[in-house]
Amino acid sequence: MPLFFINVRHRPGPTGLAVDPEGAVYADLNAAREDVLAQARVMIARERHTFVRDWMDCSFEIMDQAGQPALTVPFSDTVVELEDWD
């Protein structure tokens, strides 16, 4: 199973990235995406930080084992669009 590093982008620039130094193993990239969406929901609901003004401006930057970008998942993806409810 592949190893992915789940970084959190909370503002632009190099100081706005919380880097995951350990990584996590997932069945595939889609499994990693589903997990970070669940993590984002928890963070939005429970965590308060003075350095994060709007969670909807944040994103997870998923990197592969080689350190290459694999997927960016905006926290705004946690919000279901009304047309998705049909």
QUINORNOR-V576786 format. One record per residue. N is the residue number from 0. PHI is phi in degrees with one decimal (NA if undefined). Layout:
[[N,PHI] [N,PHI]]
This chain:
[[0,NA] [1,-75.4] [2,-97.3] [3,-126.5] [4,-105.6] [5,-107.6] [6,-92.6] [7,-113.4] [8,-93.9] [9,-113.2] [10,-169.8] [11,-65.0] [12,89.0] [13,-65.1] [14,-81.1] [15,-97.5] [16,-122.9] [17,-91.9] [18,-91.1] [19,-87.9] [20,-82.2] [21,-101.2] [22,80.7] [23,-147.0] [24,-95.6] [25,-131.7] [26,-61.7] [27,-165.4] [28,-64.8] [29,-64.9] [30,-63.8] [31,-63.7] [32,-60.7] [33,-61.5] [34,-66.9] [35,-68.7] [36,-64.3] [37,-64.4] [38,-62.2] [39,-61.4] [40,-59.8] [41,-65.4] [42,-62.4] [43,-62.7] [44,-75.7] [45,-118.5] [46,-98.5] [47,-119.4] [48,-132.4] [49,-70.4] [50,-86.7] [51,-112.5] [52,-83.2] [53,-143.1] [54,-60.0] [55,-69.3] [56,-89.9] [57,-91.3] [58,-153.8] [59,-95.3] [60,-109.4] [61,-89.7] [62,-111.1] [63,-80.7] [64,-61.1] [65,-83.7] [66,84.2] [67,-93.6] [68,-60.1] [69,-110.2] [70,-168.4] [71,-110.2] [72,-120.1] [73,-66.5] [74,-60.0] [75,-63.5] [76,-68.5] [77,-75.7] [78,-88.9] [79,-83.8] [80,-69.8] [81,-58.6] [82,-69.0] [83,-73.9] [84,-83.3] [85,-70.8]]
